[in-house]
Amino acid sequence: TLLHRGSVARCRSSTRAPRRTAPAAPRTHRAVLAQNMPAALRASPMPRRLLLDGRSPARRTLLRHSTVQRRDGSVAPLNKLRGFIEIERKAPAPYRPAADRLADYAEINGPADQAELTRQSARCMDCGTPFCHTHTGCPISNVIPEFNQQVFDGEWRQAYSNLASTNNFPEFTGRVCPAPCEGACVAGLVDESVTIKSMEYSIIERAWSEGWVVAAPPARRSGKKVAVVGSGPAGLAAADELNKKYGHAVTVFERAERAGGLLTYGIPNMKLDKETVQRRVDLMEAEGISFVTGAEVDAAAISETVEGFDATVLAIGSTVPNNLPIPGRDLDGIVYAMEFLTRNQKALFANPPALLTTEVTPEVGLTSKYGGGFISAKGKHVVVIGGGDTGTDCIGTSLRHGCKSLINFELFPAPPDEQDKRGEASGNPWPLWPRIMRVDYGHEEASHRFGADPRTYSVLSKEFVSDGAGRVRAVKTVQVEVGPDGRFAEVEGSEREHPADLVILAMGFRHPEQEIVRALRLETDQRSNAKASTSDYKTSAPGVFAAGDCRRGQSLVVWAINEGRGVAKSVDAYLGGKGW
């Protein structure tokens, strides 16, 4: 019946008067391309239908005139259909040279090479099942093959619209995300993956520079009020969705002086310029979101907050760090990574010209929520315990301070140089995130400064040694190896003492601070995170939702955005789904 009705409708529509159309162009775009094609290209053995394929005559003419050096060293016209076969991976927006980076706190990203962006986008292989935006790839399901194709076609505005449809903050993920999408790239099965992260970064920066990113407040309001506690990536994503997509009035509470949470205080300026964060916050304010900074929503205030709003979203992060309770832990000079990074960033806020130098000094007289002032690594033997992104950030910051020496301890063995794609030996098959040896910006900078990679693997810290005056002087360690039972065993005779004036603990985080959790009597999981399911993000307290690291434990910025988007949808449903 439905097919019949549809057929009748189509028949009726076919009887209408034909639409007026513009007169046909005197020449097709294929003719234009053929006429403008150089003689050398016309003589190419490549089929003419491939040379002339495309929707944009000017763009296709440009692409077909472009040449690329292939793997075998020959130069040939750019061919999208054989892109990943003929073109090797190359960063279209490489980092600035290490020597230049070490002289300032400016962003490490260099300018993008537009021609290289086109060549690298051609490597996206139009695979049948793009794992890059499945659960093993992009947590927010960016439609990656499509925006790669749009970059290749020069359709930058469409690429931005595509990217913004799934990602609230591409300028954050394009800078700080480790790119699990690239680990799941199908091209990575047989070759190196596509430079997806560079594409994302280039698309959003092009959009900002062209003025395409503009305030878009909702056309109508629901009449409901929502409080978001915490302005990290999860809180910002939740606020953005609740306001712009569902039309609720959103107030974001942040205890620090600036909004952004981890993005502002926990990630160094050289990875994510704080003007980039503030630019987005300003846009969200223009769209109607209220930010209340310097507001500690503690145990005494949370009840009033919950009562004053129709719903409350907790996005307070996972901020209780893992400790290292070995002898000498109470000595001065042993600090947590986030304490070190936060105070450094506050010093830069107080002295903006220091961004262009490395002359951040203790005389700025700043304090942080941890108490005390600026922590300087200048002229000190620095030991960073723990790897990961945070450890790398501590390495990069210490180098800019002018540390005397630097070493990074990691408990686990060094990872392999390449992924076992089948996972037969390692249990780490494609398309899982490849656990391989990587050289990040801090490691490269340390190698430039001191001539060697700072990382030392299979190291267990045993004791912090005092100088006799209450400060740390050294760290005693021992080498370990993994036994047949999977447990660590100390290697006899491998004890060593490393000089240390400053020890930075970068061993991850345990759970959120518990004041709000206890005040609201929230149920918690076995790791003391707020207990809530991703099906609705509801906590045990009526009208209170939890998202981001305070619910799932420490994770990536892109996962925080995923949870912010998810909790916003659940809050809207809880409020009656009156948003559009």
Secondary structure, DSSP 8 states (H G I E B T S, - for coil): -HHHHHHHHHHHHHTS---------SS-HHHHHHHHS-HHHHT-SS-HHHHT--S-HHHHHHHHH-EEE-TTS-EEE--GGGHHHH-----SS-B--HHHHTT-SS-SB----HHHHHHHHTT----SS-GGGSTTS-TT---HHHHHHHHHTT-HHHHHHHHHTT-S-HHHHHHH---HHHHT-GGGGTS----HHHHHHHHHHHHHHHT-------SS--S-EEEEE--SHHHHHHHHIIIIIT--EEEEEESSSSTTTIIIIIS-TTTS-HHHHHHHHHHHHHTT-EEEES----HHHHHHHHHTSSEEEE-----EE-----TTTTSBTEEEHHHHHHHHHHHHHH-GGGGGSS---GGG----TTSS-----TT-EEEEE--HHHHHHHHHHHHHHT-SEEEEEESS----SS--TT-TTTS--TTS--------HHHHHHHHHHSS--EEESEEEEEEEE-SSSBEEEEEEEEEEE-TTS-EEE-TT--EEEE-SEEEE---EEE--SHHHHHTT--B-TTS-B---TTT-B-SSTTEEE-THHHH-S--HHHHHHHHHHHHHHHHHHTTS---
